[in-house]
């Protein structure tokens, strides 16, 4: 009897909810579905979040239950506020998708915050056009119109019901039947709520986990998990964007506060032109420069054979995430130091303060509305106006489909170079999706070039595209070198991290982001190519550096220490320079633990499983 009583009370609450907030449930549910499906790209391989109808049902019912617990007048005003907020967010989110091919993102929110009234007015004039009504945004406007029409009808419901029952008396019978079915409908709704909650509970747990971190790096790492939260509604995307911007603001503030504290004692300008090329997703075991059986780096191979390019044999990345690597590459912080990376100066600041002209040409880290959290996390400190001014004299302002666009950018901007220059190129390299990283007419390798019977045709195609992307990258870095062959210049190439691409018995490409780093995973995702090229003029004027490079090529090295090598090459004397971290120095500490993800010592991993099956290429 007690169970029946509790059930009856529960059904009564559900009935009251449907009576008081039925329209809220119907129209907010419909709006949520529209937002879910209207923001799915019309491209092969893209699908809406499969659990959206279930999770949306739970969200709307819980909101309705909360409203039903409030005093009538207060609940009414809160409901109206929710209506306004929901429709405005939906319009903004779907509008951004229609116009910019993106929903609300942290970068989008940042760009909006930096827009003044004049720019906003110009934006509205340019982008608010009548054709929007017939786009996916029209779906949202249709729901809004239906909601307004229903509200108008509902206000006249009493007169409408009286008129209809007078004209059609049999409707009274239908109304009575509907009244008798209400308890069963409420029971069905309660069962649906339990089932939907069970199906979507995992995403709610993931969402709570995502919003519990205290730094943006951990947030990005969380977003690489297979069970990551799906931000399937505009409200969640806006909340996450506000949260991500708040986290980055803390680290930016530390970096900005330290700008005036950066100290340079002196500089002898050992190298007049230092060129740093930062690549992307390059597994060194796919480079012919490192013994791969496909000629993926023929231009680098020839330069190495002539003795002008020196490939280092044992270099690893500290992380397999671009944003983490960039923070380590740019900060004087190294793994194991006290504090955070943002407690230390960024090396381009030191170069500028020492009198170098610093140029940064990137094909990834420019603020753009559709920027994913990974690029946002990696580039936020590079794009902050104060930090950018402190680090760079020259920057490009355009992204390109292929990396050769950066070559034209440099040719246009090189007139700004001074007597002493640090020039940083940041390429897209082999960033997934590989087939989009090189022009179609530059395709060289095909699936038929690989004797890998264990791989499917689709997997062989991906493998060939990865090698084609490496071959195209080889042409880009060679073209960069060509621009400095007649100068006193030294060029350093380093990618951010490695990449999986069907090596051994693993049918996978990309990065696994596993919490456990095995020797096999380290080989694929952390082993990277690293080389230094010297122009003829540079070797003539700095034979001691050329000798140091040759002697150092087989030393163990992790790229978090790269800024100390750069400071040495520039001859910058500063309290932040640590000679034991300079791989060219005779006092270099080769025994420093190379901690991958700050947890796993690379040099203590068992190597026997790393090379198992790797003879299959």
Buried (B, 14 or more C-beta within 10 A) or exposed (E): EEEEEEBEEEBEBBBEBBEBBEBBBBBBBBBBBBBBEBBEEEEEEEEBBEBBBBBBBBBBBEBBBEBBEEEEEEBEEBBEEBBEEBBEBBBBBBBBBBBBEBBBBBBBBBBBEEEEEEEEEEEEEEEEEEEBEEBBBBBBBEBBEEBEEEEEEEEEEEEEEEEEBEEEEEEEEEEEEEEEEBBEBBBEBBEBBEEBBEBBEEBBEBBEBBBEBEBBBBBBBBBBEEEBBBBBBBBBBBBBBEBBBEBBEEBBEBBBEBBEEBEBEEBEEBBBBBBBBBBBBBBBBBBBBBEBEBEBBBBBBEBBEEEBBBBBBBBBBBBBBBBBBBBBBBBBBBBEBEEBBBBBBBBBBBBBBBBBBBBBBBBBBBBBBBBBBBBBBBBBBBBBEEBBEBBBBBBBEEBBEBBBBBBEBBEEBEEEBEEBBBBBBBBBBBBBEBBEBBEEEBBBBEBEEBEBEEBEEEBBBBBBBBBBBBBBBBBBBBBBBEBBEEBBBBBBBBBBBBBBBBBBEBEEBBBBBEEEBBBBBBBBBBBBBBBBBBBEBBBEBBEEBBEBBEEBBEBBBBBBBBBBBBBBBBBBBBEBBBBEBBBBBEEBBBEBEBBBBEEBEBBEBEEEBBEEEEEBB
